[in-house]
Amino acid sequence: MTFFYDDSADVMYIYLADEAGPCLYVESSGAILRIERETEKLVSVTIPAFHRILERGTLVLPEVATAVLPHGFLESILHKH
């Protein structure tokens, strides 16, 4: 799993897989989920306006996204900002 925050665009990218075949992109709860078509596996989550959302305290990820993140991930992000 890889995390990348683009400060200039205020976007958090969470990559759950290094490679994936053709994907669907689904918007859910303000996040963009990338799902591999063949396997239906979640391969990445993109969160636009990430820092602004953290400042408001309104970060909500779809259940499918939070299920694959490491335990305590959201809490660790909230404490960094």
N, C-alpha and C positions, 0 to 999 in steps of 0.2 A: 504494500500500500504506500502511495506517495502523495504528499500534500504540497501544493504550491499556491502561494498567495501573490497575486499581481496587484501591487500597491497602487500603481498608476490607474488601473481600471477598477480597483476595489472588488476583485473577484477571487473567491477561493475555489481552487480545483482540487478535488479528491479523486485520485486514480486508484481503483481497486484491482486493476489488471494491467499488466504491461502491454499486452496485445489483445486485439479483439477483431472479429470479423465485422461485416456490415452491421450497423447499429440503428436502433430507433432512438429518437430524442423525445423525451416526455417531460413536460413542465408539471411540477407538482409542488404545492406549498411554496412557490417562489423559487424553488431549486429546479435545475435541469438535470434529469436523469438520463444517462446513456446506457441503453440496454442492448446487449448483443442479440440480434434477431434469431440466430440458430439455436442458441442455448438458453435464451431468455435470462441470462445472468446480468446483474447490475455491474457495469464496468467502470463507471465514473459518476460523480456528482459535481455539478458546478453551481456555485451560489453567488449570484450577482449582488452587488451592494452589501457585501459581507460585513465590513466594518461598521457601516451605518446601521445594519440590522443588529449587530452586537451592542452598539451604543444604546439602541432603543430597548434592548432586552427581549426582542421578539423573534429570535432564531428558532424556527420550527422546521424540522426535516421530516419528509415522509417516512412512515414506519419502515418501509422497505430499505431506505437509506440508513436509518439509525440501527437497523438490525445487523448490518455488516461492518459498522464502525467499531473500533476497539472500545472496550469498556472504559468509561471516563473521558472519552475524546472531547465531547462537548464541554465538559467542565474544565478541562485543561485549556481549551481555546478561550473560554470566557475569562479565565484567570490571567491570561496573557495580555488582555486588552483592558 
